[in-house]
Amino acid sequence: MEKLKCIVIDDEPIARDIIESFIAEIPFLELEASFEEPAKALMYLQENTIDIVFSDIEMPRFSGLELAQSLTNPPVIIFITAHRNFALDGFETGAADYLLKPVRFDRFLKAVNRAQEFLSLKKTTSVHQINSDRIFIKAEGKLIKILLHEILYVEAQGDYLKFVINGNSYTTLGTLKSMEEVLKLPMFFRVQRSFILNLEAVRSLNGNIVELIDGKTISTALNKKDELYHLLGIK
């Protein structure tokens, strides 16, 4: 079995030792490095390919959340925190899981099994770009051609993507972040963490609520609203 490369980031030595010892007990994990300072971890991640990052959230200088948000192509991130209320913030950054301190081994194993499954899914990405105006996706046991201009929106649903076209929808493995490289301006715009929409499919706007031509309503992230209005030519 191919081992998954991991790093640990935590400003508490005891917390790092616990996670390192857990990693050593799991045959398919390999510890590549361990960091007290998130800044050094960030430099390492920019120069090395890592599969899983185990990171504390509250740390000096900048947090684990800020570290995750600064990565352009992040590995799987499992946050470790003493505060349950940080969990939602962690998932907003796209984290695969979060562990509460003191971390139990059984809960740690559950998180890494989930990460392993996610990484396996990523290796079988089911979206293939043929040229600038069409893609093929694996769905319903076959390859389906989709013309980009026919897409109304794409919705992230866990490890899957739902492509909605006039009268049809198809679900396939993939991440919304990977689709941003295919579905991009000037035709498409990511209005929030779970949706990329076709700007030509917009029927109406009401504050930060977008209605599409199929009747679907989507809420726009507050920090995306002004850009969306600008892209639609609304001053």
C-alpha positions as protocol buffer text, in pm:
chain_id: "A"
residue {
  index: 1
  type: MET
  ca { x: 0 y: 0 z: 0 }
}
residue {
  index: 2
  type: GLU
  ca { x: 131 y: 343 z: -96 }
}
residue {
  index: 3
  type: LYS
  ca { x: 198 y: 552 z: 213 }
}
residue {
  index: 4
  type: LEU
  ca { x: 38 y: 892 z: 262 }
}
residue {
  index: 5
  type: LYS
  ca { x: 284 y: 1168 z: 346 }
}
residue {
  index: 6
  type: CYS
  ca { x: 190 y: 1374 z: 652 }
}
residue {
  index: 7
  type: ILE
  ca { x: 306 y: 1675 z: 848 }
}
residue {
  index: 8
  type: VAL
  ca { x: 204 y: 1793 z: 1195 }
}
residue {
  index: 9
  type: ILE
  ca { x: 167 y: 2159 z: 1295 }
}
residue {
  index: 10
  type: ASP
  ca { x: 111 y: 2252 z: 1659 }
}
residue {
  index: 11
  type: ASP
  ca { x: 279 y: 2499 z: 1892 }
}
residue {
  index: 12
  type: GLU
  ca { x: 233 y: 2258 z: 2188 }
}
residue {
  index: 13
  type: PRO
  ca { x: 511 y: 1994 z: 2204 }
}
residue {
  index: 14
  type: ILE
  ca { x: 296 y: 1741 z: 2391 }
}
residue {
  index: 15
  type: ALA
  ca { x: 15 y: 1771 z: 2134 }
}
residue {
  index: 16
  type: ARG
  ca { x: 266 y: 1718 z: 1851 }
}
residue {
  index: 17
  type: ASP
  ca { x: 411 y: 1413 z: 2025 }
}
residue {
  index: 18
  type: ILE
  ca { x: 66 y: 1254 z: 2058 }
}
residue {
  index: 19
  type: ILE
  ca { x: -20 y: 1298 z: 1690 }
}
residue {
  index: 20
  type: GLU
  ca { x: 326 y: 1182 z: 1583 }
}
residue {
  index: 21
  type: SER
  ca { x: 286 y: 865 z: 1792 }
}
residue {
  index: 22
  type: PHE
  ca { x: -57 y: 800 z: 1638 }
}
residue {
  index: 23
  type: ILE
  ca { x: 88 y: 839 z: 1286 }
}
residue {
  index: 24
  type: ALA
  ca { x: 363 y: 589 z: 1372 }
}
residue {
  index: 25
  type: GLU
  ca { x: 96 y: 329 z: 1460 }
}
residue {
  index: 26
  type: ILE
  ca { x: -80 y: 346 z: 1123 }
}
residue {
  index: 27
  type: PRO
  ca { x: 102 y: 155 z: 846 }
}
residue {
  index: 28
  type: PHE
  ca { x: -23 y: 368 z: 556 }
}
residue {
  index: 29
  type: LEU
  ca { x: 88 y: 700 z: 710 }
}
residue {
  index: 30
  type: GLU
  ca { x: 440 y: 841 z: 691 }
}
residue {
  index: 31
  type: LEU
  ca { x: 548 y: 1145 z: 894 }
}
residue {
  index: 32
  type: GLU
  ca { x: 757 y: 1377 z: 676 }
}
residue {
  index: 33
  type: ALA
  ca { x: 800 y: 1672 z: 914 }
}
residue {
  index: 34
  type: SER
  ca { x: 668 y: 1832 z: 1231 }
}
residue {
  index: 35
  type: PHE
  ca { x: 643 y: 2205 z: 1298 }
}
residue {
  index: 36
  type: GLU
  ca { x: 595 y: 2431 z: 1597 }
}
residue {
  index: 37
  type: GLU
  ca { x: 561 y: 2743 z: 1384 }
}
residue {
  index: 38
  type: PRO
  ca { x: 296 y: 2760 z: 1109 }
}
residue {
  index: 39
  type: ALA
  ca { x: 513 y: 2998 z: 904 }
}
residue {
  index: 40
  type: LYS
  ca { x: 781 y: 2731 z: 866 }
}
residue {
  index: 41
  type: ALA
  ca { x: 516 y: 2474 z: 781 }
}
residue {
  index: 42
  type: LEU
  ca { x: 380 y: 2703 z: 511 }
}
residue {
  index: 43
  type: MET
  ca { x: 725 y: 2736 z: 352 }
}
residue {
  index: 44
  type: TYR
  ca { x: 761 y: 2358 z: 361 }
}
residue {
  index: 45
  type: LEU
  ca { x: 421 y: 2305 z: 198 }
}
residue {
  index: 46
  type: GLN
  ca { x: 510 y: 2545 z: -81 }
}
residue {
  index: 47
  type: GLU
  ca { x: 812 y: 2334 z: -170 }
}
residue {
  index: 48
  type: ASN
  ca { x: 695 y: 1979 z: -97 }
}
residue {
  index: 49
  type: THR
  ca { x: 403 y: 1755 z: -189 }
}
residue {
  index: 50
  type: ILE
  ca { x: 212 y: 1636 z: 116 }
}
residue {
  index: 51
  type: ASP
  ca { x: -106 y: 1427 z: 135 }
}
residue {
  index: 52
  type: ILE
  ca { x: -235 y: 1510 z: 484 }
}
residue {
  index: 53
  type: VAL
  ca { x: -177 y: 1801 z: 720 }
}
residue {
  index: 54
  type: PHE
  ca { x: -267 y: 1765 z: 1087 }
}
residue {
  index: 55
  type: SER
  ca { x: -285 y: 2122 z: 1214 }
}
residue {
  index: 56
  type: ASP
  ca { x: -379 y: 2297 z: 1534 }
}
residue {
  index: 57
  type: ILE
  ca { x: -609 y: 2596 z: 1481 }
}
residue {
  index: 58
  type: GLU
  ca { x: -499 y: 2839 z: 1751 }
}
residue {
  index: 59
  type: MET
  ca { x: -131 y: 2921 z: 1708 }
}
residue {
  index: 60
  type: PRO
  ca { x: 92 y: 3231 z: 1739 }
}
residue {
  index: 61
  type: ARG
  ca { x: 131 y: 3476 z: 1450 }
}
residue {
  index: 62
  type: PHE
  ca { x: -136 y: 3314 z: 1234 }
}
residue {
  index: 63
  type: SER
  ca { x: -384 y: 3035 z: 1278 }
}
residue {
  index: 64
  type: GLY
  ca { x: -427 y: 2700 z: 1114 }
}
residue {
  index: 65
  type: LEU
  ca { x: -732 y: 2841 z: 938 }
}
residue {
  index: 66
  type: GLU
  ca { x: -525 y: 3122 z: 788 }
}
residue {
  index: 67
  type: LEU
  ca { x: -259 y: 2872 z: 684 }
}
residue {
  index: 68
  type: ALA
  ca { x: -517 y: 2657 z: 505 }
}
residue {
  index: 69
  type: GLN
  ca { x: -668 y: 2958 z: 329 }
}
residue {
  index: 70
  type: SER
  ca { x: -326 y: 3069 z: 203 }
}
residue {
  index: 71
  type: LEU
  ca { x: -258 y: 2743 z: 16 }
}
residue {
  index: 72
  type: THR
  ca { x: -346 y: 2747 z: -353 }
}
residue {
  index: 73
  type: ASN
  ca { x: -351 y: 2368 z: -389 }
}
residue {
  index: 74
  type: PRO
  ca { x: -396 y: 2240 z: -33 }
}
residue {
  index: 75
  type: PRO
  ca { x: -352 y: 1880 z: 77 }
}
residue {
  index: 76
  type: VAL
  ca { x: -617 y: 1711 z: 290 }
}
residue {
  index: 77
  type: ILE
  ca { x: -634 y: 1906 z: 614 }
}
residue {
  index: 78
  type: ILE
  ca { x: -744 y: 1762 z: 949 }
}
residue {
  index: 79
  type: PHE
  ca { x: -770 y: 2031 z: 1214 }
}
residue {
  index: 80
  type: ILE
  ca { x: -697 y: 1966 z: 1579 }
}
residue {
  index: 81
  type: THR
  ca { x: -846 y: 2202 z: 1835 }
}
residue {
  index: 82
  type: ALA
  ca { x: -942 y: 2231 z: 2200 }
}
residue {
  index: 83
  type: HIS
  ca { x: -1252 y: 2431 z: 2105 }
}
residue {
  index: 84
  type: ARG
  ca { x: -1556 y: 2268 z: 1949 }
}
residue {
  index: 85
  type: ASN
  ca { x: -1685 y: 2604 z: 1820 }
}
residue {
  index: 86
  type: PHE
  ca { x: -1393 y: 2620 z: 1575 }
}
residue {
  index: 87
  type: ALA
  ca { x: -1528 y: 2318 z: 1387 }
}
residue {
  index: 88
  type: LEU
  ca { x: -1758 y: 2517 z: 1157 }
}
residue {
  index: 89
  type: ASP
  ca { x: -1477 y: 2757 z: 1068 }
}
residue {
  index: 90
  type: GLY
  ca { x: -1259 y: 2456 z: 991 }
}
residue {
  index: 91
  type: PHE
  ca { x: -1510 y: 2305 z: 753 }
}
residue {
  index: 92
  type: GLU
  ca { x: -1556 y: 2645 z: 583 }
}
residue {
  index: 93
  type: THR
  ca { x: -1191 y: 2620 z: 472 }
}
residue {
  index: 94
  type: GLY
  ca { x: -1256 y: 2278 z: 320 }
}
residue {
  index: 95
  type: ALA
  ca { x: -1103 y: 2070 z: 599 }
}
residue {
  index: 96
  type: ALA
  ca { x: -1173 y: 1696 z: 577 }
}
residue {
  index: 97
  type: ASP
  ca { x: -1229 y: 1659 z: 951 }
}
residue {
  index: 98
  type: TYR
  ca { x: -1149 y: 1807 z: 1290 }
}
residue {
  index: 99
  type: LEU
  ca { x: -1032 y: 1642 z: 1610 }
}
residue {
  index: 100
  type: LEU
  ca { x: -1097 y: 1769 z: 1961 }
}
residue {
  index: 101
  type: LYS
  ca { x: -814 y: 1767 z: 2215 }
}
residue {
  index: 102
  type: PRO
  ca { x: -730 y: 1545 z: 2389 }
}
residue {
  index: 103
  type: VAL
  ca { x: -735 y: 1338 z: 2071 }
}
residue {
  index: 104
  type: ARG
  ca { x: -839 y: 974 z: 2105 }
}
residue {
  index: 105
  type: PHE
  ca { x: -672 y: 718 z: 1881 }
}
residue {
  index: 106
  type: ASP
  ca { x: -1003 y: 569 z: 1761 }
}
residue {
  index: 107
  type: ARG
  ca { x: -1123 y: 914 z: 1651 }
}
residue {
  index: 108
  type: PHE
  ca { x: -786 y: 984 z: 1488 }
}
residue {
  index: 109
  type: LEU
  ca { x: -808 y: 657 z: 1294 }
}
residue {
  index: 110
  type: LYS
  ca { x: -1159 y: 744 z: 1174 }
}
residue {
  index: 111
  type: ALA
  ca { x: -1034 y: 1081 z: 1046 }
}
residue {
  index: 112
  type: VAL
  ca { x: -737 y: 935 z: 858 }
}
residue {
  index: 113
  type: ASN
  ca { x: -954 y: 662 z: 703 }
}
residue {
  index: 114
  type: ARG
  ca { x: -1182 y: 938 z: 576 }
}
residue {
  index: 115
  type: ALA
  ca { x: -880 y: 1126 z: 441 }
}
residue {
  index: 116
  type: GLN
  ca { x: -750 y: 812 z: 271 }
}
residue {
  index: 117
  type: GLU
  ca { x: -1086 y: 755 z: 104 }
}
residue {
  index: 118
  type: PHE
  ca { x: -1101 y: 1117 z: -11 }
}
residue {
  index: 119
  type: LEU
  ca { x: -751 y: 1100 z: -160 }
}
residue {
  index: 120
  type: SER
  ca { x: -844 y: 780 z: -340 }
}
residue {
  index: 121
  type: LEU
  ca { x: -1145 y: 955 z: -490 }
}
residue {
  index: 122
  type: LYS
  ca { x: -932 y: 1248 z: -604 }
}
residue {
  index: 123
  type: LYS
  ca { x: -707 y: 1014 z: -798 }
}
residue {
  index: 124
  type: THR
  ca { x: -1010 y: 902 z: -997 }
}
residue {
  index: 125
  type: THR
  ca { x: -1126 y: 1251 z: -1090 }
}
residue {
  index: 126
  type: SER
  ca { x: -1412 y: 1210 z: -1330 }
}
residue {
  index: 127
  type: VAL
  ca { x: -1404 y: 1536 z: -1525 }
}
residue {
  index: 128
  type: HIS
  ca { x: -1207 y: 1554 z: -1848 }
}
residue {
  index: 129
  type: GLN
  ca { x: -1170 y: 1878 z: -2041 }
}
residue {
  index: 130
  type: ILE
  ca { x: -1158 y: 1814 z: -2415 }
}
residue {
  index: 131
  type: ASN
  ca { x: -1129 y: 2175 z: -2534 }
}
residue {
  index: 132
  type: SER
  ca { x: -1240 y: 2521 z: -2432 }
}
residue {
  index: 133
  type: ASP
  ca { x: -1610 y: 2464 z: -2491 }
}
residue {
  index: 134
  type: ARG
  ca { x: -1683 y: 2111 z: -2367 }
}
residue {
  index: 135
  type: ILE
  ca { x: -1601 y: 1851 z: -2106 }
}
residue {
  index: 136
  type: PHE
  ca { x: -1675 y: 1482 z: -2054 }
}
residue {
  index: 137
  type: ILE
  ca { x: -1779 y: 1357 z: -1710 }
}
residue {
  index: 138
  type: LYS
  ca { x: -1808 y: 1003 z: -1576 }
}
residue {
  index: 139
  type: ALA
  ca { x: -2169 y: 954 z: -1468 }
}
residue {
  index: 140
  type: GLU
  ca { x: -2427 y: 679 z: -1487 }
}
residue {
  index: 141
  type: GLY
  ca { x: -2156 y: 432 z: -1586 }
}
residue {
  index: 142
  type: LYS
  ca { x: -2054 y: 617 z: -1900 }
}
residue {
  index: 143
  type: LEU
  ca { x: -1876 y: 928 z: -2031 }
}
residue {
  index: 144
  type: ILE
  ca { x: -2120 y: 1212 z: -2093 }
}
residue {
  index: 145
  type: LYS
  ca { x: -2037 y: 1511 z: -2311 }
}
residue {
  index: 146
  type: ILE
  ca { x: -2135 y: 1848 z: -2166 }
}
residue {
  index: 147
  type: LEU
  ca { x: -2113 y: 2174 z: -2356 }
}
residue {
  index: 148
  type: LEU
  ca { x: -2001 y: 2443 z: -2114 }
}
residue {
  index: 149
  type: HIS
  ca { x: -2256 y: 2703 z: -2225 }
}
residue {
  index: 150
  type: GLU
  ca { x: -2538 y: 2457 z: -2139 }
}
residue {
  index: 151
  type: ILE
  ca { x: -2436 y: 2434 z: -1772 }
}
residue {
  index: 152
  type: LEU
  ca { x: -2662 y: 2636 z: -1542 }
}
residue {
  index: 153
  type: TYR
  ca { x: -2462 y: 2570 z: -1228 }
}
residue {
  index: 154
  type: VAL
  ca { x: -2234 y: 2321 z: -1055 }
}
residue {
  index: 155
  type: GLU
  ca { x: -2293 y: 2234 z: -691 }
}
residue {
  index: 156
  type: ALA
  ca { x: -2044 y: 2072 z: -453 }
}
residue {
  index: 157
  type: GLN
  ca { x: -2196 y: 1785 z: -258 }
}
residue {
  index: 158
  type: GLY
  ca { x: -1926 y: 1643 z: -34 }
}
residue {
  index: 159
  type: ASP
  ca { x: -1677 y: 1458 z: -256 }
}
residue {
  index: 160
  type: TYR
  ca { x: -1911 y: 1489 z: -554 }
}
residue {
  index: 161
  type: LEU
  ca { x: -2016 y: 1752 z: -805 }
}
residue {
  index: 162
  type: LYS
  ca { x: -2367 y: 1798 z: -937 }
}
residue {
  index: 163
  type: PHE
  ca { x: -2381 y: 1944 z: -1289 }
}
residue {
  index: 164
  type: VAL
  ca { x: -2718 y: 2099 z: -1370 }
}
residue {
  index: 165
  type: ILE
  ca { x: -2811 y: 2150 z: -1734 }
}
residue {
  index: 166
  type: ASN
  ca { x: -3150 y: 2247 z: -1876 }
}
residue {
  index: 167
  type: GLY
  ca { x: -3376 y: 1957 z: -1786 }
}
residue {
  index: 168
  type: ASN
  ca { x: -3096 y: 1726 z: -1663 }
}
residue {
  index: 169
  type: SER
  ca { x: -2846 y: 1684 z: -1382 }
}
residue {
  index: 170
  type: TYR
  ca { x: -2543 y: 1458 z: -1350 }
}
residue {
  index: 171
  type: THR
  ca { x: -2336 y: 1370 z: -1044 }
}
residue {
  index: 172
  type: THR
  ca { x: -1971 y: 1275 z: -1057 }
}
residue {
  index: 173
  type: LEU
  ca { x: -1662 y: 1267 z: -838 }
}
residue {
  index: 174
  type: GLY
  ca { x: -1467 y: 1590 z: -812 }
}
residue {
  index: 175
  type: THR
  ca { x: -1402 y: 1910 z: -621 }
}
residue {
  index: 176
  type: LEU
  ca { x: -1538 y: 2257 z: -691 }
}
residue {
  index: 177
  type: LYS
  ca { x: -1187 y: 2399 z: -660 }
}
residue {
  index: 178
  type: SER
  ca { x: -1068 y: 2184 z: -950 }
}
residue {
  index: 179
  type: MET
  ca { x: -1366 y: 2301 z: -1158 }
}
residue {
  index: 180
  type: GLU
  ca { x: -1269 y: 2667 z: -1111 }
}
residue {
  index: 181
  type: GLU
  ca { x: -984 y: 2601 z: -1354 }
}
residue {
  index: 182
  type: VAL
  ca { x: -1237 y: 2488 z: -1616 }
}
residue {
  index: 183
  type: LEU
  ca { x: -1547 y: 2696 z: -1540 }
}
residue {
  index: 184
  type: LYS
  ca { x: -1407 y: 3046 z: -1520 }
}
residue {
  index: 185
  type: LEU
  ca { x: -1475 y: 3404 z: -1620 }
}
residue {
  index: 186
  type: PRO
  ca { x: -1623 y: 3553 z: -1825 }
}
residue {
  index: 187
  type: MET
  ca { x: -1889 y: 3279 z: -1845 }
}
residue {
  index: 188
  type: PHE
  ca { x: -1877 y: 3133 z: -1494 }
}
residue {
  index: 189
  type: PHE
  ca { x: -1840 y: 3272 z: -1144 }
}
residue {
  index: 190
  type: ARG
  ca { x: -1808 y: 3101 z: -805 }
}
residue {
  index: 191
  type: VAL
  ca { x: -2065 y: 3282 z: -589 }
}
residue {
  index: 192
  type: GLN
  ca { x: -1997 y: 3088 z: -268 }
}
residue {
  index: 193
  type: ARG
  ca { x: -1815 y: 2781 z: -138 }
}
residue {
  index: 194
  type: SER
  ca { x: -2065 y: 2532 z: -286 }
}
residue {
  index: 195
  type: PHE
  ca { x: -2173 y: 2685 z: -618 }
}
residue {
  index: 196
  type: ILE
  ca { x: -2030 y: 2794 z: -952 }
}
residue {
  index: 197
  type: LEU
  ca { x: -2295 y: 2943 z: -1177 }
}
residue {
  index: 198
  type: ASN
  ca { x: -2326 y: 3040 z: -1540 }
}
residue {
  index: 199
  type: LEU
  ca { x: -2373 y: 3419 z: -1547 }
}
residue {
  index: 200
  type: GLU
  ca { x: -2597 y: 3384 z: -1853 }
}
residue {
  index: 201
  type: ALA
  ca { x: -2833 y: 3169 z: -1644 }
}
residue {
  index: 202
  type: VAL
  ca { x: -2913 y: 3451 z: -1399 }
}
residue {
  index: 203
  type: ARG
  ca { x: -3278 y: 3556 z: -1418 }
}
residue {
  index: 204
  type: SER
  ca { x: -3304 y: 3797 z: -1124 }
}
residue {
  index: 205
  type: LEU
  ca { x: -3125 y: 3934 z: -819 }
}
residue {
  index: 206
  type: ASN
  ca { x: -3262 y: 4025 z: -480 }
}
residue {
  index: 207
  type: GLY
  ca { x: -2986 y: 4144 z: -249 }
}
residue {
  index: 208
  type: ASN
  ca { x: -2750 y: 3849 z: -223 }
}
residue {
  index: 209
  type: ILE
  ca { x: -3007 y: 3599 z: -357 }
}
residue {
  index: 210
  type: VAL
  ca { x: -2967 y: 3490 z: -720 }
}
residue {
  index: 211
  type: GLU
  ca { x: -3252 y: 3331 z: -912 }
}
residue {
  index: 212
  type: LEU
  ca { x: -3158 y: 3125 z: -1217 }
}
residue {
  index: 213
  type: ILE
  ca { x: -3365 y: 3061 z: -1528 }
}
residue {
  index: 214
  type: ASP
  ca { x: -3470 y: 2717 z: -1397 }
}
residue {
  index: 215
  type: GLY
  ca { x: -3610 y: 2874 z: -1079 }
}
residue {
  index: 216
  type: LYS
  ca { x: -3317 y: 2769 z: -860 }
}
residue {
  index: 217
  type: THR
  ca { x: -3221 y: 3028 z: -596 }
}
residue {
  index: 218
  type: ILE
  ca { x: -2867 y: 3051 z: -461 }
}
residue {
  index: 219
  type: SER
  ca { x: -2732 y: 3276 z: -188 }
}
residue {
  index: 220
  type: THR
  ca { x: -2418 y: 3470 z: -278 }
}
residue {
  index: 221
  type: ALA
  ca { x: -2138 y: 3505 z: -23 }
}
residue {
  index: 222
  type: LEU
  ca { x: -2136 y: 3860 z: 109 }
}
residue {
  index: 223
  type: ASN
  ca { x: -1780 y: 3918 z: -9 }
}
residue {
  index: 224
  type: LYS
  ca { x: -1879 y: 3805 z: -362 }
}
residue {
  index: 225
  type: LYS
  ca { x: -2195 y: 4014 z: -404 }
}
residue {
  index: 226
  type: ASP
  ca { x: -2035 y: 4335 z: -535 }
}
residue {
  index: 227
  type: GLU
  ca { x: -1819 y: 4143 z: -782 }
}
residue {
  index: 228
  type: LEU
  ca { x: -2121 y: 3949 z: -908 }
}
residue {
  index: 229
  type: TYR
  ca { x: -2319 y: 4270 z: -966 }
}
residue {
  index: 230
  type: HIS
  ca { x: -2020 y: 4421 z: -1148 }
}
residue {
  index: 231
  type: LEU
  ca { x: -1982 y: 4114 z: -1370 }
}
residue {
  index: 232
  type: LEU
  ca { x: -2350 y: 4140 z: -1461 }
}
residue {
  index: 233
  type: GLY
  ca { x: -2304 y: 4506 z: -1554 }
}
residue {
  index: 234
  type: ILE
  ca { x: -2502 y: 4641 z: -1258 }
}
residue {
  index: 235
  type: LYS
  ca { x: -2351 y: 4956 z: -1114 }
}
